[in-house]
Amino acid sequence: MAKTSDSKFHRLQESLRLHIHRPSLSAILRQYGIPEGIVTIIQNLYKDNKSNVKINDMSGEWFEVVTGVRQGCTLSPFLFAIVLDWVLKKYWKIITDSWSIDKW
């Protein structure tokens, strides 16, 4: 049973990792009361990220990475958790605002 839930969580995490909009990440961190100095450090960590794809001995062209969190970074789970919490709170508000006693 744990494998199924772990798998679902991993898929959700991968989806968010690939689609976290970095300017939005900074705004969310500020909303959660993260000090501006720390937000700036995180912004600098993500500024001008480049990557390329290597297959065997061949390397592709370098490209800019503009979304997601850094793979293998110890800070990434923290950033993911904050963004996930923010998304779930927004989603929950939308759901609960649409509920009405009259609909029952």
PyRosetta script that sets phi, psi and omega in degrees:
from pyrosetta import init, pose_from_sequence

init()
pose = pose_from_sequence("MAKTSDSKFHRLQESLRLHIHRPSLSAILRQYGIPEGIVTIIQNLYKDNKSNVKINDMSGEWFEVVTGVRQGCTLSPFLFAIVLDWVLKKYWKIITDSWSIDKW")
pose.set_psi(1, -40.4)
pose.set_omega(1, -179.4)
pose.set_phi(2, -62.4)
pose.set_psi(2, -33.2)
pose.set_omega(2, -179.5)
pose.set_phi(3, -62.4)
pose.set_psi(3, -41.1)
pose.set_omega(3, -179.9)
pose.set_phi(4, -64.0)
pose.set_psi(4, -48.2)
pose.set_omega(4, -179.3)
pose.set_phi(5, -68.3)
pose.set_psi(5, -36.3)
pose.set_omega(5, 176.1)
pose.set_phi(6, -62.2)
pose.set_psi(6, -39.7)
pose.set_omega(6, -180.0)
pose.set_phi(7, -66.2)
pose.set_psi(7, -42.7)
pose.set_omega(7, 179.2)
pose.set_phi(8, -64.8)
pose.set_psi(8, -42.3)
pose.set_omega(8, 178.7)
pose.set_phi(9, -63.2)
pose.set_psi(9, -42.1)
pose.set_omega(9, -179.7)
pose.set_phi(10, -62.2)
pose.set_psi(10, -41.6)
pose.set_omega(10, 178.4)
pose.set_phi(11, -63.6)
pose.set_psi(11, -42.4)
pose.set_omega(11, 177.5)
pose.set_phi(12, -62.8)
pose.set_psi(12, -44.5)
pose.set_omega(12, -179.9)
pose.set_phi(13, -61.9)
pose.set_psi(13, -44.5)
pose.set_omega(13, 179.3)
pose.set_phi(14, -63.0)
pose.set_psi(14, -40.9)
pose.set_omega(14, 179.2)
pose.set_phi(15, -61.4)
pose.set_psi(15, -47.5)
pose.set_omega(15, 179.9)
pose.set_phi(16, -69.0)
pose.set_psi(16, -37.1)
pose.set_omega(16, -179.6)
pose.set_phi(17, -59.5)
pose.set_psi(17, -38.8)
pose.set_omega(17, -177.7)
pose.set_phi(18, -78.0)
pose.set_psi(18, -17.1)
pose.set_omega(18, -172.2)
pose.set_phi(19, -121.8)
pose.set_psi(19, 9.9)
pose.set_omega(19, 178.3)
pose.set_phi(20, -70.3)
pose.set_psi(20, 117.9)
pose.set_omega(20, 179.1)
pose.set_phi(21, -78.4)
pose.set_psi(21, 117.6)
pose.set_omega(21, -170.8)
pose.set_phi(22, -63.8)
pose.set_psi(22, -40.7)
pose.set_omega(22, 174.3)
pose.set_phi(23, -61.3)
pose.set_psi(23, -35.2)
pose.set_omega(23, 176.6)
pose.set_phi(24, -66.7)
pose.set_psi(24, -36.8)
pose.set_omega(24, 177.6)
pose.set_phi(25, -57.5)
pose.set_psi(25, -45.6)
pose.set_omega(25, 179.0)
pose.set_phi(26, -61.3)
pose.set_psi(26, -42.8)
pose.set_omega(26, 179.1)
pose.set_phi(27, -64.2)
pose.set_psi(27, -40.9)
pose.set_omega(27, 179.2)
pose.set_phi(28, -65.0)
pose.set_psi(28, -42.7)
pose.set_omega(28, 178.4)
pose.set_phi(29, -58.6)
pose.set_psi(29, -42.3)
pose.set_omega(29, 178.3)
pose.set_phi(30, -63.7)
pose.set_psi(30, -41.1)
pose.set_omega(30, 178.6)
pose.set_phi(31, -61.6)
pose.set_psi(31, -30.8)
pose.set_omega(31, -180.0)
pose.set_phi(32, -86.8)
pose.set_psi(32, 6.4)
pose.set_omega(32, 174.7)
pose.set_phi(33, 81.3)
pose.set_psi(33, 17.6)
pose.set_omega(33, 176.3)
pose.set_phi(34, -70.4)
pose.set_psi(34, 129.5)
pose.set_omega(34, -178.1)
pose.set_phi(35, -57.3)
pose.set_psi(35, 144.8)
pose.set_omega(35, -176.6)
pose.set_phi(36, -55.4)
pose.set_psi(36, -37.2)
pose.set_omega(36, 178.9)
pose.set_phi(37, -60.8)
pose.set_psi(37, -39.6)
pose.set_omega(37, 178.3)
pose.set_phi(38, -70.3)
pose.set_psi(38, -41.0)
pose.set_omega(38, 177.3)
pose.set_phi(39, -59.4)
pose.set_psi(39, -42.7)
pose.set_omega(39, 179.1)
pose.set_phi(40, -62.9)
pose.set_psi(40, -41.9)
pose.set_omega(40, 178.0)
pose.set_phi(41, -60.8)
pose.set_psi(41, -44.3)
pose.set_omega(41, 179.4)
pose.set_phi(42, -65.1)
pose.set_psi(42, -41.7)
pose.set_omega(42, 177.0)
pose.set_phi(43, -59.2)
pose.set_psi(43, -43.2)
pose.set_omega(43, 179.7)
pose.set_phi(44, -65.9)
pose.set_psi(44, -33.5)
pose.set_omega(44, 177.3)
pose.set_phi(45, -62.7)
pose.set_psi(45, -33.2)
pose.set_omega(45, -176.9)
pose.set_phi(46, -98.0)
pose.set_psi(46, -1.5)
pose.set_omega(46, -177.0)
pose.set_phi(47, -76.8)
pose.set_psi(47, 136.5)
pose.set_omega(47, 175.0)
pose.set_phi(48, 57.1)
pose.set_psi(48, 40.7)
pose.set_omega(48, 175.6)
pose.set_phi(49, -75.2)
pose.set_psi(49, 133.0)
pose.set_omega(49, 177.5)
pose.set_phi(50, -130.2)
pose.set_psi(50, 154.3)
pose.set_omega(50, -179.7)
pose.set_phi(51, -148.7)
pose.set_psi(51, 164.8)
pose.set_omega(51, 171.4)
pose.set_phi(52, -147.9)
pose.set_psi(52, 164.8)
pose.set_omega(52, -178.7)
pose.set_phi(53, -104.4)
pose.set_psi(53, 130.6)
pose.set_omega(53, 177.1)
pose.set_phi(54, -115.3)
pose.set_psi(54, 130.9)
pose.set_omega(54, 174.4)
pose.set_phi(55, -128.1)
pose.set_psi(55, 118.8)
pose.set_omega(55, -174.0)
pose.set_phi(56, 55.7)
pose.set_psi(56, -118.4)
pose.set_omega(56, -179.9)
pose.set_phi(57, -101.5)
pose.set_psi(57, 6.0)
pose.set_omega(57, -177.1)
pose.set_phi(58, -102.0)
pose.set_psi(58, 136.5)
pose.set_omega(58, 177.4)
pose.set_phi(59, -113.2)
pose.set_psi(59, 138.5)
pose.set_omega(59, 176.4)
pose.set_phi(60, -83.4)
pose.set_psi(60, -175.8)
pose.set_omega(60, 177.6)
pose.set_phi(61, -70.1)
pose.set_psi(61, 148.2)
pose.set_omega(61, 175.6)
pose.set_phi(62, -75.1)
pose.set_psi(62, 142.8)
pose.set_omega(62, 178.3)
pose.set_phi(63, -138.3)
pose.set_psi(63, 155.2)
pose.set_omega(63, -179.3)
pose.set_phi(64, -82.1)
pose.set_psi(64, 135.9)
pose.set_omega(64, 176.1)
pose.set_phi(65, -99.4)
pose.set_psi(65, 117.3)
pose.set_omega(65, -172.6)
pose.set_phi(66, -115.5)
pose.set_psi(66, -4.8)
pose.set_omega(66, 177.7)
pose.set_phi(67, -133.7)
pose.set_psi(67, 166.4)
pose.set_omega(67, 175.3)
pose.set_phi(68, 88.9)
pose.set_psi(68, 177.1)
pose.set_omega(68, 175.7)
pose.set_phi(69, -112.4)
pose.set_psi(69, 160.2)
pose.set_omega(69, -175.5)
pose.set_phi(70, -70.9)
pose.set_psi(70, 128.4)
pose.set_omega(70, 179.0)
pose.set_phi(71, -70.3)
pose.set_psi(71, 129.5)
pose.set_omega(71, 177.5)
pose.set_phi(72, 86.6)
pose.set_psi(72, -5.6)
pose.set_omega(72, 179.6)
pose.set_phi(73, -77.5)
pose.set_psi(73, 134.7)
pose.set_omega(73, -179.5)
pose.set_phi(74, -67.1)
pose.set_psi(74, -18.4)
pose.set_omega(74, 178.6)
pose.set_phi(75, -81.6)
pose.set_psi(75, -22.1)
pose.set_omega(75, -174.2)
pose.set_phi(76, -57.6)
pose.set_psi(76, -44.9)
pose.set_omega(76, 178.4)
pose.set_phi(77, -61.0)
pose.set_psi(77, -37.0)
pose.set_omega(77, 177.2)
pose.set_phi(78, -63.4)
pose.set_psi(78, -47.1)
pose.set_omega(78, 179.9)
pose.set_phi(79, -64.3)
pose.set_psi(79, -42.3)
pose.set_omega(79, 177.8)
pose.set_phi(80, -60.1)
pose.set_psi(80, -45.9)
pose.set_omega(80, -177.7)
pose.set_phi(81, -62.6)
pose.set_psi(81, -40.5)
pose.set_omega(81, 179.1)
pose.set_phi(82, -65.3)
pose.set_psi(82, -45.8)
pose.set_omega(82, -179.8)
pose.set_phi(83, -65.8)
pose.set_psi(83, -41.8)
pose.set_omega(83, 178.6)
pose.set_phi(84, -62.2)
pose.set_psi(84, -43.1)
pose.set_omega(84, 177.6)
pose.set_phi(85, -59.7)
pose.set_psi(85, -45.3)
pose.set_omega(85, 179.9)
pose.set_phi(86, -61.4)
pose.set_psi(86, -46.5)
pose.set_omega(86, -179.3)
pose.set_phi(87, -62.0)
pose.set_psi(87, -46.0)
pose.set_omega(87, -178.5)
pose.set_phi(88, -65.1)
pose.set_psi(88, -37.7)
pose.set_omega(88, 177.3)
pose.set_phi(89, -65.0)
pose.set_psi(89, -42.0)
pose.set_omega(89, 178.4)
pose.set_phi(90, -64.9)
pose.set_psi(90, -43.6)
pose.set_omega(90, 179.9)
pose.set_phi(91, -64.4)
pose.set_psi(91, -43.9)
pose.set_omega(91, 179.4)
pose.set_phi(92, -60.8)
pose.set_psi(92, -40.4)
pose.set_omega(92, 178.8)
pose.set_phi(93, -63.3)
pose.set_psi(93, -42.2)
pose.set_omega(93, 178.5)
pose.set_phi(94, -61.7)
pose.set_psi(94, -44.9)
pose.set_omega(94, -179.1)
pose.set_phi(95, -64.5)
pose.set_psi(95, -49.9)
pose.set_omega(95, -176.0)
pose.set_phi(96, -70.1)
pose.set_psi(96, -31.2)
pose.set_omega(96, 176.7)
pose.set_phi(97, -67.3)
pose.set_psi(97, -26.4)
pose.set_omega(97, -179.0)
pose.set_phi(98, -84.7)
pose.set_psi(98, -12.9)
pose.set_omega(98, 177.3)
pose.set_phi(99, -77.5)
pose.set_psi(99, 145.2)
pose.set_omega(99, 178.5)
pose.set_phi(100, -148.5)
pose.set_psi(100, 145.1)
pose.set_omega(100, 177.5)
pose.set_phi(101, -61.4)
pose.set_psi(101, -33.8)
pose.set_omega(101, -178.3)
pose.set_phi(102, -63.1)
pose.set_psi(102, -28.9)
pose.set_omega(102, -178.1)
pose.set_phi(103, -73.7)
pose.set_psi(103, -17.6)
pose.set_omega(103, -179.5)
pose.set_phi(104, -85.8)
pose.dump_pdb("model.pdb")
